[in-house]
Amino acid sequence: GESPLNAFAHNWYNLFGSSTARYATFLTVGVIFAELATNGLTDMLWEANNYGKTYQQVDWSKFDPQDDEEEEEDDDDDD
């Protein structure tokens, strides 16, 4: 009887390892998925550790001037 690990390796080799083109495709797709997962995890950790400090999370209404009076118009009647 084969061990499960040996059976997995044999099946993987028959599917991906026996052809250079299939192996290169396996590596390319694997690297792309690994990058997407790493990027998502890094962004999630960054947002969690910098909550309220990033551009998207800042409440920009706090920086708007709160003038209740109407703005005075600047007249250019200096002639």
Distance bins in CASP14 RR format, pairs under 12 A and 6 or more apart:
PFRMAT RR
TARGET T0000
AUTHOR 0000-0000-0000
RMODE 2
METHOD distances of the structure
MODEL  1
1 7 0 0 0 0 1 0 0 0 0 0 0
1 10 0 0 0 0 0 1 0 0 0 0 0
2 8 0 0 0 0 1 0 0 0 0 0 0
2 9 0 0 0 0 1 0 0 0 0 0 0
2 10 1 0 0 1 0 0 0 0 0 0 0
2 11 0 0 0 0 0 1 0 0 0 0 0
3 9 0 0 0 0 1 0 0 0 0 0 0
3 10 0 0 0 0 0 1 0 0 0 0 0
4 10 0 0 0 0 0 1 0 0 0 0 0
4 11 0 0 0 0 0 1 0 0 0 0 0
5 11 0 0 0 0 0 1 0 0 0 0 0
5 12 0 0 0 0 0 1 0 0 0 0 0
6 12 0 0 0 0 0 1 0 0 0 0 0
6 13 0 0 0 0 0 1 0 0 0 0 0
7 13 0 0 0 0 0 1 0 0 0 0 0
7 14 0 0 0 0 0 1 0 0 0 0 0
8 14 0 0 0 0 0 1 0 0 0 0 0
8 15 0 0 0 0 0 1 0 0 0 0 0
8 16 0 0 0 0 0 1 0 0 0 0 0
9 15 0 0 0 0 0 1 0 0 0 0 0
9 16 0 0 0 0 0 1 0 0 0 0 0
9 17 0 0 0 0 0 1 0 0 0 0 0
10 16 0 0 0 0 0 1 0 0 0 0 0
10 17 0 0 0 0 0 1 0 0 0 0 0
10 18 0 0 0 0 0 1 0 0 0 0 0
11 17 0 0 0 0 0 1 0 0 0 0 0
11 18 0 0 0 0 0 1 0 0 0 0 0
12 18 0 0 0 0 1 0 0 0 0 0 0
12 22 0 0 0 0 0 1 0 0 0 0 0
12 23 0 0 0 0 0 1 0 0 0 0 0
12 26 0 0 0 0 1 0 0 0 0 0 0
13 19 0 0 0 0 0 1 0 0 0 0 0
13 22 0 0 0 0 0 1 0 0 0 0 0
13 23 0 0 0 0 1 0 0 0 0 0 0
13 26 0 0 0 0 0 1 0 0 0 0 0
14 22 0 0 0 0 0 1 0 0 0 0 0
14 23 0 0 0 0 0 1 0 0 0 0 0
15 22 1 0 0 1 0 0 0 0 0 0 0
15 23 0 0 0 0 1 0 0 0 0 0 0
15 25 0 0 0 0 0 1 0 0 0 0 0
15 26 0 0 0 0 1 0 0 0 0 0 0
16 22 1 0 1 0 0 0 0 0 0 0 0
16 23 1 0 1 0 0 0 0 0 0 0 0
16 24 0 0 0 0 1 0 0 0 0 0 0
16 25 1 0 0 1 0 0 0 0 0 0 0
16 26 1 0 1 0 0 0 0 0 0 0 0
16 27 0 0 0 0 1 0 0 0 0 0 0
16 28 0 0 0 0 0 1 0 0 0 0 0
16 29 0 0 0 0 0 1 0 0 0 0 0
16 30 0 0 0 0 0 1 0 0 0 0 0
17 23 1 0 1 0 0 0 0 0 0 0 0
17 24 0 0 0 0 1 0 0 0 0 0 0
17 25 0 0 0 0 0 1 0 0 0 0 0
17 26 1 0 0 1 0 0 0 0 0 0 0
17 27 0 0 0 0 0 1 0 0 0 0 0
18 26 0 0 0 0 0 1 0 0 0 0 0
19 25 0 0 0 0 1 0 0 0 0 0 0
19 26 0 0 0 0 1 0 0 0 0 0 0
20 26 0 0 0 0 0 1 0 0 0 0 0
20 27 0 0 0 0 0 1 0 0 0 0 0
21 27 0 0 0 0 0 1 0 0 0 0 0
21 28 0 0 0 0 0 1 0 0 0 0 0
22 28 0 0 0 0 0 1 0 0 0 0 0
22 29 0 0 0 0 0 1 0 0 0 0 0
23 29 0 0 0 0 0 1 0 0 0 0 0
23 30 0 0 0 0 0 1 0 0 0 0 0
24 30 0 0 0 0 0 1 0 0 0 0 0
24 31 0 0 0 0 0 1 0 0 0 0 0
25 31 0 0 0 0 0 1 0 0 0 0 0
25 32 0 0 0 0 0 1 0 0 0 0 0
26 32 0 0 0 0 0 1 0 0 0 0 0
26 33 0 0 0 0 0 1 0 0 0 0 0
27 33 0 0 0 0 0 1 0 0 0 0 0
27 34 0 0 0 0 0 1 0 0 0 0 0
28 34 0 0 0 0 0 1 0 0 0 0 0
28 35 0 0 0 0 0 1 0 0 0 0 0
29 35 0 0 0 0 0 1 0 0 0 0 0
29 36 0 0 0 0 0 1 0 0 0 0 0
30 36 0 0 0 0 1 0 0 0 0 0 0
30 37 0 0 0 0 1 0 0 0 0 0 0
30 38 0 0 0 0 0 1 0 0 0 0 0
31 37 0 0 0 0 0 1 0 0 0 0 0
31 38 0 0 0 0 0 1 0 0 0 0 0
32 38 0 0 0 0 0 1 0 0 0 0 0
32 39 0 0 0 0 0 1 0 0 0 0 0
33 39 0 0 0 0 0 1 0 0 0 0 0
33 40 0 0 0 0 0 1 0 0 0 0 0
34 40 0 0 0 0 0 1 0 0 0 0 0
34 41 0 0 0 0 0 1 0 0 0 0 0
35 41 0 0 0 0 0 1 0 0 0 0 0
35 42 0 0 0 0 0 1 0 0 0 0 0
36 42 0 0 0 0 0 1 0 0 0 0 0
36 43 0 0 0 0 0 1 0 0 0 0 0
37 43 0 0 0 0 0 1 0 0 0 0 0
37 44 0 0 0 0 0 1 0 0 0 0 0
38 44 0 0 0 0 0 1 0 0 0 0 0
38 45 0 0 0 0 0 1 0 0 0 0 0
39 45 0 0 0 0 0 1 0 0 0 0 0
39 46 0 0 0 0 0 1 0 0 0 0 0
40 46 0 0 0 0 1 0 0 0 0 0 0
40 47 0 0 0 0 1 0 0 0 0 0 0
40 48 0 0 0 0 0 1 0 0 0 0 0
41 47 0 0 0 0 0 1 0 0 0 0 0
41 48 0 0 0 0 0 1 0 0 0 0 0
42 48 0 0 0 0 0 1 0 0 0 0 0
42 49 0 0 0 0 0 1 0 0 0 0 0
42 50 0 0 0 0 0 1 0 0 0 0 0
43 49 0 0 0 0 0 1 0 0 0 0 0
43 50 0 0 0 0 0 1 0 0 0 0 0
43 54 0 0 0 0 0 1 0 0 0 0 0
43 56 0 0 0 0 0 1 0 0 0 0 0
44 50 0 0 0 0 0 1 0 0 0 0 0
44 51 0 0 0 0 0 1 0 0 0 0 0
45 51 0 0 0 0 0 1 0 0 0 0 0
46 52 0 0 0 0 0 1 0 0 0 0 0
46 53 0 0 0 0 0 1 0 0 0 0 0
46 54 1 0 0 1 0 0 0 0 0 0 0
46 56 0 0 0 0 0 1 0 0 0 0 0
46 57 0 0 0 0 0 1 0 0 0 0 0
47 53 0 0 0 0 1 0 0 0 0 0 0
47 54 1 0 0 1 0 0 0 0 0 0 0
47 55 0 0 0 0 0 1 0 0 0 0 0
47 56 0 0 0 0 1 0 0 0 0 0 0
47 57 1 0 0 1 0 0 0 0 0 0 0
48 54 0 0 0 0 0 1 0 0 0 0 0
48 57 0 0 0 0 0 1 0 0 0 0 0
50 56 0 0 0 0 0 1 0 0 0 0 0
50 57 0 0 0 0 1 0 0 0 0 0 0
50 58 0 0 0 0 0 1 0 0 0 0 0
51 57 1 0 0 1 0 0 0 0 0 0 0
51 58 0 0 0 0 0 1 0 0 0 0 0
52 58 1 0 0 1 0 0 0 0 0 0 0
52 59 0 0 0 0 1 0 0 0 0 0 0
52 60 0 0 0 0 0 1 0 0 0 0 0
52 62 0 0 0 0 0 1 0 0 0 0 0
53 59 0 0 0 0 0 1 0 0 0 0 0
65 71 0 0 0 0 1 0 0 0 0 0 0
END
